[in-house]
Amino acid sequence: MEFDNPDRPECTNLLSIYQIITNKTKEEVAQECQSMNWGTFKPVLTDALIDHLQPIQGASKAADVTVSNVYPQAMGFLKRR
């Protein structure tokens, strides 16, 4: 895995995503991933994406619950049974 390989632009894209979501430098990512292959890197990227998106997913679920509980009452609707 390496940045800036003209034959593998997809590698640069995925390494850049990993760099952004982990707040690591390009050099840190390059060193961490230099000996990885796709099979090794994909789970690392997936775990980093899940960790990065977790706060957003939790906030969205909390907002859904709040809206589903408060909105009908605020609008004067009764809940269906």
VMD Tcl script that builds the backbone (N, CA, C; Angstrom):
set m [mol new atoms 243]
animate dup $m
set s [atomselect $m all]
$s set {name element resname resid chain x y z} {
  {N N MET 1 A 0.847 -1.162 0.000}
  {CA C MET 1 A 0.000 0.000 0.000}
  {C C MET 1 A 0.899 1.233 0.000}
  {N N GLU 2 A 0.645 2.120 -0.956}
  {CA C GLU 2 A 1.454 3.325 -1.014}
  {C C GLU 2 A 0.663 4.484 -1.613}
  {N N PHE 3 A 1.000 5.679 -1.170}
  {CA C PHE 3 A 0.442 6.892 -1.736}
  {C C PHE 3 A 1.079 7.176 -3.094}
  {N N ASP 4 A 0.338 7.887 -3.923}
  {CA C ASP 4 A 0.868 8.498 -5.155}
  {C C ASP 4 A 1.437 7.519 -6.178}
  {N N ASN 5 A 0.919 6.313 -6.204}
  {CA C ASN 5 A 1.301 5.370 -7.247}
  {C C ASN 5 A 0.351 5.600 -8.421}
  {N N PRO 6 A 0.847 6.088 -9.561}
  {CA C PRO 6 A -0.044 6.404 -10.685}
  {C C PRO 6 A -0.786 5.182 -11.234}
  {N N ASP 7 A -0.266 4.006 -10.972}
  {CA C ASP 7 A -0.938 2.784 -11.425}
  {C C ASP 7 A -2.042 2.335 -10.470}
  {N N ARG 8 A -2.090 2.912 -9.270}
  {CA C ARG 8 A -3.068 2.504 -8.258}
  {C C ARG 8 A -3.720 3.724 -7.591}
  {N N PRO 9 A -4.460 4.529 -8.344}
  {CA C PRO 9 A -5.082 5.716 -7.744}
  {C C PRO 9 A -6.076 5.368 -6.643}
  {N N GLU 10 A -6.683 4.194 -6.725}
  {CA C GLU 10 A -7.636 3.781 -5.689}
  {C C GLU 10 A -6.942 3.601 -4.348}
  {N N CYS 11 A -5.690 3.203 -4.384}
  {CA C CYS 11 A -4.917 3.039 -3.159}
  {C C CYS 11 A -4.693 4.393 -2.493}
  {N N THR 12 A -4.327 5.390 -3.280}
  {CA C THR 12 A -4.152 6.741 -2.748}
  {C C THR 12 A -5.453 7.259 -2.161}
  {N N ASN 13 A -6.563 7.014 -2.836}
  {CA C ASN 13 A -7.862 7.469 -2.333}
  {C C ASN 13 A -8.187 6.849 -0.980}
  {N N LEU 14 A -8.035 5.552 -0.857}
  {CA C LEU 14 A -8.378 4.877 0.394}
  {C C LEU 14 A -7.399 5.222 1.514}
  {N N LEU 15 A -6.132 5.348 1.187}
  {CA C LEU 15 A -5.162 5.770 2.201}
  {C C LEU 15 A -5.457 7.198 2.665}
  {N N SER 16 A -5.888 8.050 1.756}
  {CA C SER 16 A -6.234 9.431 2.122}
  {C C SER 16 A -7.451 9.470 3.034}
  {N N ILE 17 A -8.431 8.638 2.745}
  {CA C ILE 17 A -9.606 8.542 3.619}
  {C C ILE 17 A -9.173 8.091 5.004}
  {N N TYR 18 A -8.344 7.067 5.058}
  {CA C TYR 18 A -7.836 6.557 6.328}
  {C C TYR 18 A -7.077 7.646 7.078}
  {N N GLN 19 A -6.259 8.395 6.364}
  {CA C GLN 19 A -5.494 9.479 6.973}
  {C C GLN 19 A -6.420 10.513 7.605}
  {N N ILE 20 A -7.446 10.907 6.885}
  {CA C ILE 20 A -8.362 11.946 7.367}
  {C C ILE 20 A -9.149 11.483 8.591}
  {N N ILE 21 A -9.684 10.275 8.535}
  {CA C ILE 21 A -10.550 9.830 9.640}
  {C C ILE 21 A -9.778 9.429 10.889}
  {N N THR 22 A -8.479 9.167 10.741}
  {CA C THR 22 A -7.673 8.809 11.911}
  {C C THR 22 A -6.844 9.986 12.430}
  {N N ASN 23 A -6.895 11.104 11.733}
  {CA C ASN 23 A -6.110 12.295 12.105}
  {C C ASN 23 A -4.615 12.007 12.164}
  {N N LYS 24 A -4.154 11.129 11.290}
  {CA C LYS 24 A -2.727 10.820 11.203}
  {C C LYS 24 A -2.116 11.601 10.045}
  {N N THR 25 A -0.814 11.764 10.097}
  {CA C THR 25 A -0.128 12.409 8.985}
  {C C THR 25 A 0.012 11.418 7.833}
  {N N LYS 26 A 0.294 11.973 6.673}
  {CA C LYS 26 A 0.521 11.121 5.505}
  {C C LYS 26 A 1.706 10.186 5.756}
  {N N GLU 27 A 2.714 10.700 6.414}
  {CA C GLU 27 A 3.899 9.897 6.706}
  {C C GLU 27 A 3.575 8.758 7.677}
  {N N GLU 28 A 2.762 9.049 8.693}
  {CA C GLU 28 A 2.369 8.004 9.650}
  {C C GLU 28 A 1.586 6.892 8.964}
  {N N VAL 29 A 0.657 7.293 8.094}
  {CA C VAL 29 A -0.147 6.294 7.372}
  {C C VAL 29 A 0.733 5.494 6.426}
  {N N ALA 30 A 1.609 6.178 5.718}
  {CA C ALA 30 A 2.499 5.483 4.779}
  {C C ALA 30 A 3.350 4.445 5.501}
  {N N GLN 31 A 3.875 4.819 6.652}
  {CA C GLN 31 A 4.709 3.875 7.409}
  {C C GLN 31 A 3.874 2.722 7.962}
  {N N GLU 32 A 2.685 3.040 8.498}
  {CA C GLU 32 A 1.825 1.994 9.071}
  {C C GLU 32 A 1.376 0.989 8.025}
  {N N CYS 33 A 1.097 1.468 6.830}
  {CA C CYS 33 A 0.464 0.622 5.819}
  {C C CYS 33 A 1.415 0.096 4.753}
  {N N GLN 34 A 2.683 0.442 4.812}
  {CA C GLN 34 A 3.620 0.087 3.739}
  {C C GLN 34 A 3.728 -1.414 3.505}
  {N N SER 35 A 3.602 -2.208 4.546}
  {CA C SER 35 A 3.746 -3.660 4.366}
  {C C SER 35 A 2.402 -4.382 4.273}
  {N N MET 36 A 1.306 -3.620 4.268}
  {CA C MET 36 A -0.022 -4.228 4.197}
  {C C MET 36 A -0.402 -4.533 2.752}
  {N N ASN 37 A -1.252 -5.542 2.599}
  {CA C ASN 37 A -1.892 -5.799 1.320}
  {C C ASN 37 A -3.368 -5.430 1.474}
  {N N TRP 38 A -4.142 -5.567 0.414}
  {CA C TRP 38 A -5.558 -5.189 0.478}
  {C C TRP 38 A -6.307 -5.968 1.546}
  {N N GLY 39 A -6.013 -7.239 1.672}
  {CA C GLY 39 A -6.701 -8.079 2.654}
  {C C GLY 39 A -6.443 -7.650 4.088}
  {N N THR 40 A -5.281 -7.093 4.341}
  {CA C THR 40 A -4.938 -6.601 5.671}
  {C C THR 40 A -5.484 -5.199 5.892}
  {N N PHE 41 A -5.422 -4.363 4.862}
  {CA C PHE 41 A -5.804 -2.959 5.000}
  {C C PHE 41 A -7.320 -2.762 5.106}
  {N N LYS 42 A -8.096 -3.526 4.365}
  {CA C LYS 42 A -9.554 -3.312 4.352}
  {C C LYS 42 A -10.184 -3.401 5.742}
  {N N PRO 43 A -9.872 -4.400 6.563}
  {CA C PRO 43 A -10.448 -4.419 7.911}
  {C C PRO 43 A -9.975 -3.242 8.781}
  {N N VAL 44 A -8.731 -2.813 8.585}
  {CA C VAL 44 A -8.213 -1.670 9.335}
  {C C VAL 44 A -9.004 -0.418 8.962}
  {N N LEU 45 A -9.221 -0.215 7.665}
  {CA C LEU 45 A -10.000 0.931 7.189}
  {C C LEU 45 A -11.441 0.838 7.668}
  {N N THR 46 A -12.030 -0.327 7.599}
  {CA C THR 46 A -13.410 -0.516 8.043}
  {C C THR 46 A -13.567 -0.186 9.521}
  {N N ASP 47 A -12.680 -0.680 10.346}
  {CA C ASP 47 A -12.741 -0.387 11.782}
  {C C ASP 47 A -12.589 1.108 12.055}
  {N N ALA 48 A -11.687 1.748 11.323}
  {CA C ALA 48 A -11.484 3.196 11.502}
  {C C ALA 48 A -12.728 3.975 11.081}
  {N N LEU 49 A -13.371 3.556 9.995}
  {CA C LEU 49 A -14.607 4.217 9.549}
  {C C LEU 49 A -15.722 4.051 10.566}
  {N N ILE 50 A -15.868 2.857 11.104}
  {CA C ILE 50 A -16.898 2.610 12.117}
  {C C ILE 50 A -16.660 3.479 13.341}
  {N N ASP 51 A -15.423 3.539 13.802}
  {CA C ASP 51 A -15.090 4.380 14.952}
  {C C ASP 51 A -15.369 5.852 14.667}
  {N N HIS 52 A -15.049 6.283 13.455}
  {CA C HIS 52 A -15.243 7.686 13.074}
  {C C HIS 52 A -16.721 8.057 12.979}
  {N N LEU 53 A -17.538 7.136 12.499}
  {CA C LEU 53 A -18.963 7.417 12.291}
  {C C LEU 53 A -19.826 7.136 13.513}
  {N N GLN 54 A -19.292 6.466 14.498}
  {CA C GLN 54 A -20.069 6.082 15.683}
  {C C GLN 54 A -20.789 7.265 16.335}
  {N N PRO 55 A -20.129 8.403 16.580}
  {CA C PRO 55 A -20.841 9.524 17.203}
  {C C PRO 55 A -22.006 10.037 16.353}
  {N N ILE 56 A -21.832 10.019 15.053}
  {CA C ILE 56 A -22.892 10.482 14.154}
  {C C ILE 56 A -24.069 9.518 14.208}
  {N N GLN 57 A -23.799 8.228 14.179}
  {CA C GLN 57 A -24.857 7.223 14.222}
  {C C GLN 57 A -25.607 7.291 15.543}
  {N N GLY 58 A -24.898 7.459 16.637}
  {CA C GLY 58 A -25.548 7.550 17.941}
  {C C GLY 58 A -26.417 8.781 18.052}
  {N N ALA 59 A -25.937 9.903 17.539}
  {CA C ALA 59 A -26.719 11.141 17.576}
  {C C ALA 59 A -27.971 11.013 16.725}
  {N N SER 60 A -27.847 10.365 15.605}
  {CA C SER 60 A -29.001 10.179 14.715}
  {C C SER 60 A -30.067 9.320 15.376}
  {N N LYS 61 A -29.664 8.241 16.030}
  {CA C LYS 61 A -30.619 7.375 16.720}
  {C C LYS 61 A -31.302 8.113 17.859}
  {N N ALA 62 A -30.545 8.900 18.609}
  {CA C ALA 62 A -31.120 9.678 19.709}
  {C C ALA 62 A -32.121 10.694 19.181}
  {N N ALA 63 A -31.793 11.333 18.067}
  {CA C ALA 63 A -32.703 12.311 17.475}
  {C C ALA 63 A -33.977 11.631 16.997}
  {N N ASP 64 A -33.869 10.456 16.398}
  {CA C ASP 64 A -35.053 9.724 15.934}
  {C C ASP 64 A -35.975 9.384 17.092}
  {N N VAL 65 A -35.408 8.927 18.190}
  {CA C VAL 65 A -36.215 8.569 19.362}
  {C C VAL 65 A -36.892 9.816 19.928}
  {N N THR 66 A -36.153 10.901 20.027}
  {CA C THR 66 A -36.710 12.142 20.569}
  {C C THR 66 A -37.846 12.638 19.698}
  {N N VAL 67 A -37.649 12.681 18.412}
  {CA C VAL 67 A -38.688 13.160 17.497}
  {C C VAL 67 A -39.903 12.254 17.548}
  {N N SER 68 A -39.695 10.951 17.562}
  {CA C SER 68 A -40.845 10.038 17.572}
  {C C SER 68 A -41.619 10.120 18.880}
  {N N ASN 69 A -40.957 10.524 19.973}
  {CA C ASN 69 A -41.640 10.661 21.259}
  {C C ASN 69 A -42.274 12.033 21.453}
  {N N VAL 70 A -41.621 13.077 20.997}
  {CA C VAL 70 A -42.069 14.436 21.279}
  {C C VAL 70 A -42.997 14.984 20.207}
  {N N TYR 71 A -42.698 14.745 18.957}
  {CA C TYR 71 A -43.462 15.339 17.866}
  {C C TYR 71 A -44.958 15.040 17.938}
  {N N PRO 72 A -45.368 13.777 18.108}
  {CA C PRO 72 A -46.821 13.514 18.168}
  {C C PRO 72 A -47.497 14.255 19.319}
  {N N GLN 73 A -46.848 14.339 20.465}
  {CA C GLN 73 A -47.428 15.041 21.605}
  {C C GLN 73 A -47.518 16.536 21.321}
  {N N ALA 74 A -46.474 17.092 20.715}
  {CA C ALA 74 A -46.454 18.518 20.422}
  {C C ALA 74 A -47.518 18.882 19.397}
  {N N MET 75 A -47.796 17.979 18.493}
  {CA C MET 75 A -48.789 18.238 17.450}
  {C C MET 75 A -50.194 17.827 17.897}
  {N N GLY 76 A -50.297 17.241 19.072}
  {CA C GLY 76 A -51.602 16.839 19.588}
  {C C GLY 76 A -52.110 15.532 19.028}
  {N N PHE 77 A -51.219 14.720 18.476}
  {CA C PHE 77 A -51.610 13.430 17.939}
  {C C PHE 77 A -51.504 12.367 19.031}
  {N N LEU 78 A -52.343 11.398 18.941}
  {CA C LEU 78 A -52.276 10.254 19.849}
  {C C LEU 78 A -51.466 9.155 19.182}
  {N N LYS 79 A -50.744 8.414 19.981}
  {CA C LYS 79 A -49.982 7.281 19.443}
  {C C LYS 79 A -50.925 6.157 19.076}
  {N N ARG 80 A -50.606 5.492 17.966}
  {CA C ARG 80 A -51.388 4.320 17.559}
  {C C ARG 80 A -51.021 3.146 18.432}
  {N N ARG 81 A -51.972 2.304 18.663}
  {CA C ARG 81 A -51.687 1.087 19.461}
  {C C ARG 81 A -51.488 -0.082 18.589}
}
mol reanalyze $m
mol bondsrecalc $m
mol representation Tube
mol addrep $m
